[in-house]
């Protein structure tokens, strides 16, 4: 999704006009979730996907009408066979897609997506809001705004100020929800307006400690699924940016006091894959003193058990140790560095999506030192 915003902006700067398709509602099972987007070019080609199959083919067909009229369309799909009986995509749910024309002729449009790309890459938060009542749109008018956390607005809903003011007043609450959704606004309890709101946040930082083979495989995968990857190594020959073209940064730092040089917070993810047990434990002891969202360490159960036992003797608690995802990654029987990277990145996505209940591979209970070590 993050790359799609960047690609959209690049296409606009090259003078391309396109249709932006966004899933704005979804009930039951469907191929993709709310907020999923793709770009449809005037030749029918796609950037991204909203689900594939006849579902997507119909979306492409309807986009032709948007190119012709300049006005948006809302599409409703039933995935139980009633709308797409000639396909095997019978998920059983319902989805709704909003199609809108994105043109370089609209300066506000360019500014909005530039703001989003800036936040994704450099930090901050904001709210993207789009009017999805199609009868409120007029040709060449952009019914879209971007609201920064400080209240600064880019774009214009081109509607009554009361709606835009209500949106601004509720922006903080909508941002806090971190969910894309349709919000109903009422004027004098009679004139209803539907606005699709999408919180925009920075790509979460992923700190990878160690510059070996596994790190080289993790970096491009993690970047592709929406993490800003920073690789940290203490050896200069391994801290080479040329080895990690998909990382936003490669740093040579001593592992002994590495956290003092990193802006770690509750949105941060950490993967510990250094060249040895001693360095892993050195980094892990520091990581456990942060409020990072995810801390994963590579190694067998025997190795991690030894490290955990030593950390417990140093004063760390069972609760501290139970924050660690180790052995790291989802168990898919991975053996090669590439396979291990797939299992680790899959676990990152799982944690980010909130699907990680009881997911830590090794949980400790109150055992004696001998049992742990």
ChimeraX attribute file (.defattr): number of C-alpha atoms within 10 A of each C-alpha:
attribute: neighborCount
match mode: 1-to-1
recipient: residues
	/A:1	15
	/A:2	19
	/A:3	16
	/A:4	15
	/A:5	18
	/A:6	18
	/A:7	16
	/A:8	23
	/A:9	22
	/A:10	15
	/A:11	16
	/A:12	21
	/A:13	13
	/A:14	10
	/A:15	12
	/A:16	16
	/A:17	20
	/A:18	24
	/A:19	25
	/A:20	21
	/A:21	28
	/A:22	22
	/A:23	25
	/A:24	24
	/A:25	18
	/A:26	21
	/A:27	14
	/A:28	10
	/A:29	15
	/A:30	21
	/A:31	17
	/A:32	15
	/A:33	18
	/A:34	21
	/A:35	21
	/A:36	17
	/A:37	24
	/A:38	22
	/A:39	28
	/A:40	25
	/A:41	19
	/A:42	15
	/A:43	9
	/A:44	14
	/A:45	10
	/A:46	16
	/A:47	15
	/A:48	17
	/A:49	17
	/A:50	24
	/A:51	18
	/A:52	14
	/A:53	13
	/A:54	16
	/A:55	19
	/A:56	16
	/A:57	13
	/A:58	14
	/A:59	21
	/A:60	22
	/A:61	12
	/A:62	15
	/A:63	26
	/A:64	17
	/A:65	14
	/A:66	19
	/A:67	20
	/A:68	9
	/A:69	12
	/A:70	19
	/A:71	20
	/A:72	25
	/A:73	21
	/A:74	18
	/A:75	16
	/A:76	15
	/A:77	19
	/A:78	20
	/A:79	24
	/A:80	17
	/A:81	16
	/A:82	10
	/A:83	15
	/A:84	17
	/A:85	13
	/A:86	10
	/A:87	12
	/A:88	12
	/A:89	18
	/A:90	18
	/A:91	14
	/A:92	13
	/A:93	16
	/A:94	17
	/A:95	22
	/A:96	17
	/A:97	24
	/A:98	25
	/A:99	29
	/A:100	25
	/A:101	23
	/A:102	22
	/A:103	21
	/A:104	17
	/A:105	13
	/A:106	14
	/A:107	12
	/A:108	19
	/A:109	23
	/A:110	20
	/A:111	15
	/A:112	19
	/A:113	20
	/A:114	17
	/A:115	16
	/A:116	26
	/A:117	22
	/A:118	13
	/A:119	18
	/A:120	23
	/A:121	17
	/A:122	12
	/A:123	15
	/A:124	16
	/A:125	17
	/A:126	25
	/A:127	26
	/A:128	24
	/A:129	26
	/A:130	21
	/A:131	23
	/A:132	25
	/A:133	17
	/A:134	16
	/A:135	10
	/A:136	16
	/A:137	18
	/A:138	14
	/A:139	10
	/A:140	14
	/A:141	16
	/A:142	23
	/A:143	22
	/A:144	21
	/A:145	24
	/A:146	29
	/A:147	24
	/A:148	23
	/A:149	15
	/A:150	11
	/A:151	14
	/A:152	10
	/A:153	17
	/A:154	19
	/A:155	20
	/A:156	18
	/A:157	21
	/A:158	17
	/A:159	13
	/A:160	9
	/A:161	11
	/A:162	12
	/A:163	19
	/A:164	18
	/A:165	11
	/A:166	13
	/A:167	20
	/A:168	20
	/A:169	12
	/A:170	11
	/A:171	23
	/A:172	18
	/A:173	10
	/A:174	20
	/A:175	22
	/A:176	10
	/A:177	12
	/A:178	14
	/A:179	14
	/A:180	23
	/A:181	21
	/A:182	19
	/A:183	15
	/A:184	11
	/A:185	18
	/A:186	13
	/A:187	12
	/A:188	7
	/A:189	7
	/A:190	8
	/A:191	8
	/A:192	13
	/A:193	17
	/A:194	17
	/A:195	23
	/A:196	22
	/A:197	27
	/A:198	23
	/A:199	23
	/A:200	25
	/A:201	20
	/A:202	21
	/A:203	21
	/A:204	20
	/A:205	21
	/A:206	26
	/A:207	24
	/A:208	25
	/A:209	27
	/A:210	26
	/A:211	25
	/A:212	16
	/A:213	14
	/A:214	20
	/A:215	24
	/A:216	21
	/A:217	19
	/A:218	24
	/A:219	26
	/A:220	17
	/A:221	19
	/A:222	22
	/A:223	20
	/A:224	13
	/A:225	16
	/A:226	18
	/A:227	27
	/A:228	25
	/A:229	26
	/A:230	20
	/A:231	27
	/A:232	25
	/A:233	23
	/A:234	19
	/A:235	14
	/A:236	10
	/A:237	9
	/A:238	19
	/A:239	21
	/A:240	18
	/A:241	14
	/A:242	10
	/A:243	16
	/A:244	22
	/A:245	13
	/A:246	20
	/A:247	22
	/A:248	17
	/A:249	16
	/A:250	23
	/A:251	18
	/A:252	18
	/A:253	18
	/A:254	15
	/A:255	19
	/A:256	13
	/A:257	12
	/A:258	18
	/A:259	16
	/A:260	9
	/A:261	9
	/A:262	10
	/A:263	8
	/A:264	19
	/A:265	13
	/A:266	11
	/A:267	15
	/A:268	20
	/A:269	24
	/A:270	24
	/A:271	28
	/A:272	24
	/A:273	23
	/A:274	24
	/A:275	13
	/A:276	10
	/A:277	15
	/A:278	11
	/A:279	19
	/A:280	22
	/A:281	21
	/A:282	16
	/A:283	23
	/A:284	23
	/A:285	19
	/A:286	15
	/A:287	21
	/A:288	15
	/A:289	11
	/A:290	14
	/A:291	14
	/A:292	16
	/A:293	17
	/A:294	20
	/A:295	23
	/A:296	24
	/A:297	23
	/A:298	21
	/A:299	17
	/A:300	11
	/A:301	13
	/A:302	12
	/A:303	14
	/A:304	22
	/A:305	19
	/A:306	15
	/A:307	21
	/A:308	26
	/A:309	20
	/A:310	16
	/A:311	19
	/A:312	15
	/A:313	10
	/A:314	10
	/A:315	9
	/A:316	16
	/A:317	13
	/A:318	17
	/A:319	11
	/A:320	15
	/A:321	22
	/A:322	16
	/A:323	17
	/A:324	24
	/A:325	22
	/A:326	24
	/A:327	21
	/A:328	25
	/A:329	23
	/A:330	21
	/A:331	12
	/A:332	10
	/A:333	9
	/A:334	15
	/A:335	9
	/A:336	12
	/A:337	16
	/A:338	17
	/A:339	15
	/A:340	23
	/A:341	25
	/A:342	20
	/A:343	19
	/A:344	27
	/A:345	23
	/A:346	17
	/A:347	23
	/A:348	25
	/A:349	16
	/A:350	15
	/A:351	16
	/A:352	15
	/A:353	9
	/A:354	8
	/A:355	11
	/A:356	13
	/A:357	8
	/A:358	8
	/A:359	14
	/A:360	18
	/A:361	16
	/A:362	18
	/A:363	15
	/A:364	13
	/A:365	11
	/A:366	9
	/A:367	11
	/A:368	9
	/A:369	13
	/A:370	7
	/A:371	9
	/A:372	18
	/A:373	15
